[in-house]
Amino acid sequence: MTGAGERSFPVSWEQFHRDCRALAWRLAGKGPFRGIVSIARGGLVPAAIISRELDVRLIETVCISSYSHKNEQGDLVLLKEVTGELRGASGKGVLIVDDLVDTGRTAREVRAMLPDAHFATVYAKPLGRPLVDTYITEVSQDTWINFPWDLALQFSPPIREGGAS
């Protein structure tokens, strides 16, 4: 869902999988990682792909809500903290994974929990980019990424009949 003046960037499952594998490729030389902390919900799918590619079996989640059901950013709400083995040692040897860093608000919150972890996202916007260590694709701040789990296949009329370009 894009607002006035926003660009839309639809990402298919195939493209997202390729981008996650490209991220894993970049991360391969930065480990080894003793575990992954996935920022739920967006980081769950890339964390699964990266954990397979890098053979990291220990996966933990941190759950932070910042978007309303209308895709508007609101206050950050910490729903679940990082627990267990990956919480200690300030995150040394831990990989934090998310789908996107946007304004950096969520990233700052998780960075404070695990300041020595390696932070990786598939996509990065300019305001949040300085907070991550590794990413694959930068998009403009005014771009709304439509992830594959937010899309549905449906008929699109031809442009000559008023369909979207």
N, C-alpha and C positions, 0 to 999 in steps of 0.2 A: 504494500500500500504506500503510494507516494503522495506527498503533498504538492502544493503549488511550487514550482521552481525546482523540485527534486527530480533527479534522474533515476530511472529504474534499471537495475542490472540483474536480470534473471539468470540463475545458475542451475543447470541441469544436474541430475545425479551423477552422470558421467563426468562432467566438468569438475564437480566438487570432489569426486574420487581422485581424479587426476591431480587436482591442486593439493589435496591432502597427501598423496604419495610424493609429490614434488617437495612438500614441506618435510616429510619424513626423510627424503633424500638429503636435504640440507641439514637436518638435525643429526643424521647418522654420524657425522664427524665431531659433533659437539658433546656427545655422551662419554661414557655410558650413563644412563639415567637409572636410578634405583626405583623410580616410580613416576607415575603421571598423576597430576591433579587436573581434572577436567572441570571447566566452569560450566555448570549446567544452566540451561539446557543446550545452548548452541555448541558448546565444546564436546558434547558426548559423542557425536558421530566422528569428528576428526580425531578425537582421542582413541576411539576404537580402531580406526585405520592405522594411526601412527603406532599404537601399541602392537599391532600385528607386524607392521613393517620393521620395527626396531626390537621386537621380541621383549617388550616390557610387560610383565604380568601383573604388577601391582598398580591398580588404578583406584584413585580416590576422587571424590567430588567436593566442590564447594558450590553452594546454591545461593545465588544472589539474583534478586528480581529488580529490574530497573525499568522495564517497559510495561505499559498497561495493555489491556486487551485491544486497544485501539492503536497500538504501536507508537505511543507517545512516551517519551522518557519522563519518569517521575523520580521520587525518592528511591535511594538504594535501600533494599531490605535484605539483610542477611538471614537466609532461611536455614542454612546448614553450614557449619564451619568445617574446615579440614580437620580430620581426626586421625588418631592412630600413628603409625610409624612415620608417615610423611610429614607430620606436623613439626617434628623436632629438627634440630640443627639448622634452623632458619631457612630451610628449603634447599640446602646444598645437595646437589645430585638429583633434584626433583625437576621435572618438566611440567610447566603449566601450559594447558592447551585450551584455546577458545577458537570459535569460528571467525570472530571479528573483533577488532579493537576500534571503537567509534570515537567517542569523546574522551575516553580514558578513565572515566569515573570508576567503572567496575575493575579495570586493570589496577588502578591505584589501591583499591581496597584489598585485592588479592596480593599485590606486591607487598603491602604492609604486613600481611600474614606470613609470607615466604620471601623475604627480601633477597635471598641468595639463589633462588630458583631461576631456571632458564624459562623465559616466557615466549611462547610461540603462538601465532595466530595464522589462519589461512589468509585472511584479508585484513587490511589496515587502512584507516583513514588518517589524514594528516594530524589531527588533534591528538590522537592516541598513539600514533606510530612511535614516538620516542620512548614509550613505556614498554615496548616489546623488543625482544632480542632478535627474533627471526620471524619473518612473514614471507608470503609468496607474492601477493598482488596488492598494490596500493590503488585505492579508488578515491575519487574526490569526496570531500566532506558532504556535499549535497546529493550523494548517491545513496539510494535505498537498495540494499541487496535483497533480492527475493530468493531465499534459499529453497532447495528442492522440496523440503518438508512443508513449505508454505505454499507450494504451487499445486495445481491440479490440471491434468490434461483436459482440454476442452476444444470444441470447434472454434476456429477463428475465421470469420468471413474474409473474402478477398478484399484488398485495399479498394478496388473499384466499387465495392458494395459498402464502403464505410468501415472496413476493418482497420484495426490498429496497424501501424507500420512497424 
